[in-house]
Amino acid sequence: MKQQLKIAFWMTIVTTVLFGLVYPLVITGLAQALFPAQANGELIRKNGTIVGSQLIGQAFSSPGYFYSRPSDAGSGYDGLNSGGSNLGPTNRQLIDRIHGDVQKLRNENPDTPVPVDLVTTSASGLDPDITPAAAKFQIPRVAHARGMTEGQVSALVRKHTEARQFGLLGEARVNVLELNLDLDATHPLR
């Protein structure tokens, strides 16, 4: 019995050190050496200051910016509270919120159907991307607010539209933060 306890004790110590310290340090070191941008969250910097991440959405409310998908993660785009609202499709609170969002967007662009991703949240509530249809829907508002032509804004949307990964995974998408930063760089708000 004494010999078995000794073996169990040393196995616990060795595996704790090996898998709790050595392995994580090696993997972290490899990630930093081989994929530093991804290992650090694909942070976006502007004038040396971190303004966001390519991987986490942000709220934009000014008419001169493209809006992100709505978020139910905490107080909005809160990585510590990632997740949906868990409200079912027949929940009155969810229905009222979606109807309100649709009505607000229809007032902006009355003759165009509202893309679903502008009124529904993603599963994580942190999605940084919108569909090209959602970006196209917002072009008239952004162009008007920035004093640009719709063609100029449309060209920036096309520039920031990413195709499916490897031509078959996922859907085409537009990263909202990167698009808005490019708008600020090329056509600052008046």
C-alpha positions in Angstrom: 0.0 0.0 0.0 2.8 2.4 0.9 4.6 1.7 -2.4 1.3 2.4 -4.4 0.8 5.7 -2.6 4.4 6.7 -3.3 3.9 5.9 -7.0 0.6 7.8 -7.2 2.1 10.8 -5.5 5.1 11.0 -7.9 2.9 10.4 -10.9 0.6 13.3 -9.8 3.7 15.6 -9.4 5.3 14.6 -12.7 2.1 14.8 -14.8 1.2 18.2 -13.1 4.5 19.7 -14.0 4.6 18.1 -17.4 1.1 18.8 -18.6 0.3 21.8 -16.4 3.6 23.8 -16.9 5.9 22.4 -19.5 3.3 21.6 -22.2 1.5 24.9 -22.0 4.8 26.9 -22.1 6.0 25.0 -25.1 2.8 25.4 -27.0 2.6 29.2 -26.1 6.2 29.6 -27.2 5.6 27.8 -30.5 2.4 29.9 -31.1 4.3 33.1 -30.4 7.1 32.1 -32.7 5.1 30.7 -35.6 1.8 32.6 -35.5 2.3 35.8 -33.4 -0.7 37.7 -34.8 -3.1 34.8 -34.2 -1.7 33.9 -30.8 -2.3 37.5 -29.6 -5.9 37.8 -30.8 -5.3 39.4 -34.3 -5.3 42.8 -32.8 -5.8 45.9 -35.0 -3.7 48.9 -34.2 -4.3 52.5 -35.4 -1.4 55.0 -34.7 0.1 52.5 -32.3 -3.0 52.1 -30.2 -5.1 48.9 -30.1 -8.6 49.7 -31.5 -10.0 46.2 -31.6 -9.6 42.7 -32.9 -10.4 41.1 -36.3 -12.1 38.3 -34.3 -14.5 40.3 -32.0 -17.2 42.6 -33.2 -17.9 46.1 -31.9 -20.9 48.3 -31.7 -21.1 51.2 -34.1 -24.1 53.6 -33.9 -23.1 56.7 -35.9 -24.7 57.0 -39.3 -21.3 57.4 -40.9 -20.3 53.8 -39.9 -21.4 50.4 -41.0 -23.3 48.7 -38.2 -22.3 45.3 -36.8 -24.6 42.4 -36.0 -26.6 43.0 -32.8 -25.0 41.4 -29.8 -26.5 39.8 -26.7 -23.1 39.0 -25.1 -23.2 40.8 -21.8 -23.7 44.5 -22.4 -22.7 43.9 -26.1 -19.6 42.3 -27.5 -18.4 41.3 -24.1 -16.0 38.4 -24.5 -16.5 37.4 -20.9 -20.2 36.9 -21.5 -20.1 35.3 -24.9 -23.3 33.6 -25.9 -26.8 34.2 -27.3 -29.8 35.4 -25.4 -31.3 31.9 -25.2 -34.6 33.5 -26.1 -36.7 31.1 -28.3 -38.3 32.1 -31.6 -41.7 32.6 -29.9 -40.4 34.7 -27.0 -42.2 38.1 -27.0 -39.0 40.0 -25.9 -37.0 38.7 -28.9 -39.9 39.3 -31.3 -40.3 42.9 -30.1 -36.6 43.6 -30.3 -36.3 42.2 -33.9 -39.5 44.1 -35.0 -38.0 47.3 -33.6 -34.7 46.8 -35.3 -36.4 46.0 -38.6 -38.5 49.1 -38.4 -35.5 51.3 -37.6 -33.6 49.9 -40.6 -36.6 50.2 -42.9 -36.8 53.9 -42.0 -33.2 54.2 -43.2 -33.7 52.3 -46.5 -37.4 51.8 -47.1 -37.3 50.1 -50.5 -34.8 47.3 -49.7 -35.4 44.1 -47.7 -33.6 44.1 -44.4 -30.8 41.4 -44.3 -31.4 39.0 -41.5 -27.9 39.4 -40.0 -28.6 43.1 -39.2 -31.4 42.1 -36.8 -30.3 38.7 -35.4 -27.4 37.9 -33.1 -24.8 35.3 -33.8 -24.4 32.3 -31.5 -21.5 33.9 -29.7 -22.7 37.5 -29.8 -19.2 38.5 -30.8 -19.3 38.1 -34.6 -17.1 40.7 -36.3 -18.5 40.2 -39.8 -21.6 40.9 -41.7 -22.8 39.5 -45.0 -22.1 41.5 -48.2 -25.9 42.0 -48.4 -25.9 43.6 -45.0 -23.0 45.9 -46.1 -24.8 46.7 -49.4 -28.0 47.6 -47.4 -26.0 50.2 -45.4 -24.2 51.9 -48.3 -26.7 54.7 -48.9 -26.7 55.8 -45.2 -22.9 55.7 -44.9 -22.4 57.5 -48.3 -24.8 60.3 -47.3 -23.3 60.7 -43.8 -19.7 60.9 -45.2 -20.5 63.0 -48.3 -19.3 60.2 -50.6 -20.9 58.6 -53.6 -22.5 55.2 -53.2 -20.0 54.0 -55.8 -17.1 55.0 -53.6 -18.5 53.3 -50.6 -19.4 50.2 -52.7 -15.8 50.0 -53.9 -14.6 49.9 -50.2 -17.1 47.2 -49.4 -15.9 45.1 -52.3 -12.3 45.7 -51.1 -13.2 44.3 -47.7 -15.4 41.4 -48.8 -13.7 38.1 -48.1 -14.7 35.1 -50.1 -15.4 31.7 -48.6 -12.3 30.1 -47.1 -10.7 27.8 -49.6 -13.6 28.5 -51.9 -16.0 26.3 -49.9 -16.0 26.9 -46.2 -18.3 29.5 -44.6 -19.9 32.3 -46.5 -18.6 35.6 -48.0 -18.2 38.2 -45.3 -17.2 41.8 -44.5 -15.2 42.7 -41.4 -17.0 45.7 -40.0 -14.2 47.2 -37.9 -11.7 47.0 -40.8 -14.2 48.5 -43.2 -14.9 51.4 -40.8 -11.2 52.0 -40.1 -10.6 52.2 -43.9 -13.5 54.7 -44.2 -12.0 56.8 -41.5 -8.6 56.7 -43.2 -9.9 57.5 -46.7 -12.9 59.7 -46.0 -13.0 61.0 -42.4 -16.4 62.1 -41.0 -17.0 65.7 -41.5 
